Amino acid sequence: MDFSQLLFWGMFGMIVEVFFTAIRDLVKDNNFNLIGHTSLFMFPVYAFGLSYGFDFIYYILEIDVVRYLSYPLWIWLVEIAIGIPALYAGIKIWDYNYLPERLHWKGIISFAHYPLWVGLGILVEMTKQILF
């Protein structure tokens, strides 16, 4: 993995997040401004997670359906590993508190996003197959 791929995956993740947050606000609040957002803290998370992290998962889980369905679990693990220390430092890199309490844990992980994380995993795999 070279620097250009880390740069690509960092930007890819941030762009997907900006699109997602803009569309979420459109659907949730009828906000037609389509203003998405992300945090610069997410750049290294996406750079390393979507490159090395997804490669690791692809290596250890060879059955496609199992791998696809496991992506949310891996993402939640990363969200906990990064979200809890950030929260203690007074930083909210992301916040799922806009969801009902039963659909998130401390605003750090979102159970409601399970299908979206599966879709992200498939999108990343398809992108890797096409570009790399």
N, C-alpha and C positions, 0 to 999 in steps of 0.2 A: 504494500500500500504506500503510495507516494503522497507528497504534500498536496498535489492537485486534487487527488481523490478526497482527502480530508476537507479541503476547501469546498469542493463540490457538495459533499454530504452535509456540511455545516450550513451552506447556503440553501440547499434543497430543503432541509428540515425547517429552516426559518421561513422560507417562502410558503411551504405547505401550511405552517402554523398561521401565518398572516392571512392566507386565503380562508383557512378554517374559521378563525375568529371573526372575520368579516362576514362570512356566510352565516355563522351561528348568530351574530347580532341581527342580521337581516331576518332570519327565521324567528328568533326568540322575541325581538323587540320591534320588528317591522322597521328596522333602521336601514334606510336605503343609502346611507352615506358610504357603506362598504369600507369602513375604516377598520382594518385588521391590526393586530399588534403581536409582539413577542418581546422577549428579553434578550439582551446580548449575552447573558449568562447561558442561554440555550445553545449558542453556537458550538462550543466544545462538546456539549452533550450530544448534539446531533452529529457533529463531525466524527466523533469516536463511536457513538452508539450505532449509527446507521452504517458505519463501515465495519469496524472490528467486531462490534456487538452482534450485528446481524450475520456476519460471516461465521462467528462462533456458534450461533444458534443453528445456522444452516449445516454446519459440520456435525453437531451432536444430535440433531433431530432430522433424520433423513426422510421420514414419511411426511409428505407435504401437508396433509390435513392436520396432523398432530402439531407440526411446526406453526401453521397458520393460527390454530386455536391457542397456541402457547404464547404468541407474541404479546398479548395484553399482560400476561403474568410477568414477563421480562420487563416490560415497560413499567409496570407497577413497582417492581423491585428497584429499578433505577429512580423512579419518582420518590420512593421512600428513602433510598440512600442519599439522594440529593435534597429532597424537600424537607426532611426533618432537620438536618444541620442548618439549612438555609433559614428555616422558620425560627430556630433558636438564635440565629444571628440577626433576626429581625427583617429578613428578606423574604418576600413572596415572589418567587420567580414565576409561578403560576398559582391560580387560586380557583378551586372548584366549588367554593362556597356558594356560588350562584345556583347550584343544584340543591334539590331537597336533601335533607340530612341522610336519608337512607341510601342515597345514590353516590355518596362520597365518604372518604375517611379523612377527617381533619382538614379538608380542602386540598389535601396532598395527592390523593388518588381518586379517580372517578370510575365507579363501577359502570356508569351509564355509557362510558366511552369504549366499552369492550368491543363492540362491532367495529368501531372506527379504528381501534388499534389493530384488529385483524386486517382491515382494509389497508392501513398504512403498511403493515408487514408485506402484504401481497404487492402493493405499489412499489415498495423498495426492492423487493425481489425482481419484479418485472423490469424496473429501471436498471438494476445491476446486469440482468441478462442482456438488455439492449445495448447499454453503454460500455460495460466492462466485461 
